Each structure stands twice: as structure tokens, then as C-alpha cells.
Amino acid sequence: MPRILHLGVGNFFRAHQADYTQSSPGWRITGVSFRSPSIRDGLAAQGYGYTLLIKDRSGSKLRKIDVLDRMLVVPENPDSLIDAIADPDVAVITVTVTEKGYHLGPDGRLDTQADAVGSDLNGGALTPVGALARGLARRTTPVTVLSCDNLPNNGPKLQSAVIDFARLVGLTITAPVTFPASMVDRITPATTDTIRAEASDPMAVPTEAFSEWVIQDDFAAARPDWPGAQWVQDVEPHEMRKLRMLNGAHSFLAYAGTLRGHTYVHEAIADPTLRNTARTLMQEAAATLPEAVRAQAESYADALLDRFENPALHHRLRQIAMDGSQKMPIRIVDTLRQRKGQNSPALTAAIDAWCDFVRTEVADGRTLDDPMASDLQSACGTADPGAALKAVIGAP
Ligand code: CS2
């Protein structure tokens, strides 16, 4: 039976790619955790099956997912991941390791100065890019590596990082491998005790009913017939629409909403001041979108407001607020740069909100949940913290 190897078994993968694969008969998934064994232990204790709790205004629906049947925990046995990447039964390798998991520098290329990358270059395989390069170099049959993270041009970026890594360690990848881009969307909060109790499942995952997956049709080997997925030649317009409108507005709400004392997205979007700015931000972003998706931007914005209002989801603003240094450049700063010269009050408000959020966290003695936490903390101690923080994210 053909197999998907999935890197990064967080809630998002379990609500999105696993759900699509559940409806694609004939495929099984091996999951890979790069950090702790806790998700593997929890899933293994129940035969790797779990419940999706799909929540919208009309209530909750339960859906059983049992398409995952094996899991690897990289720190326990790094070679097992390299073996799995090289395994001819694996036809697709999907990836959700979050923005920081790629270890890209501001130029979008592999950051060879990052400690984790440096240690992989010295023989390790603990980062997704290092493991992929080492595993793909051992492969003899075609495979597709499909990035499903919220990064513009995610496939090509992963490809160039893997190729750079391979070159630096003197490896050659000879098997045919493609790295299509994809746009993924499904709002998926973290699991809470309330969710576990409601689903009677310690490994339950809450999510919304809406789901979208736009995939570049460039597969090197067999692929599942994921129902509902859209196969296109060019993902970029869809990626820009989603990153700049949904994720951009999300990040604005996360920082400004937390500062205004809100806890959840549905509370922040009900605050008239924040709602206005979020709507304006979507309009500012929409004006930067390629022709192909601009016509649908208005109805997309309405649909986003409706999704943000979902009162049953309890999506924490602080979940979205994490890793701002990685998210702000691609969700807000790129958009602002593209609008150069035009008045952009909402995008500017998003940058100010992030700066204020970081300064407030540091002033209140909370540890920032961000891979650049120490740079951000130092920026807060300078004579002009606002300018120093903006410099970290490359904001004008
Ligand atoms: C959110 C995303 O946490 C975040 O940064 O903006 O996870 C968002 O919920 C998803 O991209 C929706 O598809």
C-alpha cells in the first residue's frame, strides 16, 4: 500500500492533511515528530486513531481519523527517519513544521548560521531539511515532497534549502524528486481539557468545518486523490490571498486583541475598533493580489470575518501571536512593501501592534514565544525600541 510520510504531527496536520487522506482509500500515513515523544505516546496508546471535533455555529461534529498507523520520534532514532525518506513505499512526503522549522534566513535561503543547521551540517539529521537531504540522497525511486506550511513559495523554498544542504555536505540527490507548492487552510486551535472531555478522547483535535487545499500539480510519483483539493499550475495567487488576508488579519488581531484584553479570536473580531482595522487590512492586502484572485477578494474577506466570528472554536490569540518574527515579514511587511507610497493605515497598525505587544511582554517579564526572543528582548532595551524591533522584521 502506498504511504505518505508526514513530518510534523501537530494539530494542523491532524485536522487537515490527515482528514483529506482519511477520505482517500488505499493510503496510510507514517507520522514523524521532531521533538518530544508525547504525541506519539498519546496516539500509540489508542492505536494511532483520534477524533476530530469539527465546530461551527450549529454545534460540534465528531469524525474518527485512523489513517495514521506508525510514528517515528526523530531524537530517539534519527536513522529511522532517513530510512523512511529513502523507503520506496513512500510516494509522498508532506511537511508541516511551521515557519521556523525551515531555518531560512531573511533572503529565504537556508540559514547555515542557525545552530541546529550547523549541527546537522556536521553529521546530524535532526532538522527537517537535514533529514530530507540525507534521506533523499539515499533514494532510488521518485518521490514528491509537499510543503504544507504558511510560507510563500513553500515548495521551492524547501527545495532550495534541501539542495543547499546536500551541496554543503557533498551529497547528490539522483532520484526524481519534485517539491510542489501548496496553500493550506483550516483554522485549528490547540487541544484543551474541555475538548478532550467533549470528544472523550485525550488526543482529540478541534477544528472548523471550512477547509481548503490548493496544490501545484507537479508530483513525481503516485498521489492520493484527496477529495476537495484543487490542483493548479500556479499556487502563488492563492497563497498570497490566504497569507496576506487571513494570516495577516489573524496576526493583527492576535497582537492588538491581546493588548486590548481579549483572549480569543471571536472576541477580538467582535470589538468594533479591531474589526474595522482587520477589514481594512484585508482590503489593503486584497489590492496587492494578482489579477487571478482579486475578483474573489471581497467575498473571501466576508467569509473570513464569518470564520473569525465562530463562537465555538475558542481560538486563542496567544496561539497566533507566537513566532511573530517569522510571521510578520510574510504576512504584513511584504504586503506593505508592495503598497509602497500608498496609505496603509491597517498594515501599519499591525506592525505597531506587534511592536507594542513585544514591548509589553518584555516589560511584564514574560518569556517571548519566538525563536528570535533574545534579539527582540535586546531591541526593547535600545534607545529607540520601535525602530529596533521593526528592523528585526525588515519593516519600513
Ligand atoms: C494562524 C494560522 O497561528 C497562526 O499563525 O494564523 O495557524 C491559521 O489559523 C491557519 O493558517 C488557518 O489555515
Residues whose N, C-alpha, C, O or C-beta is under 5 A from the ligand:
A	BS01	CS2	V184 D185 R186 I187 T188 N247 H250 Q319 I320
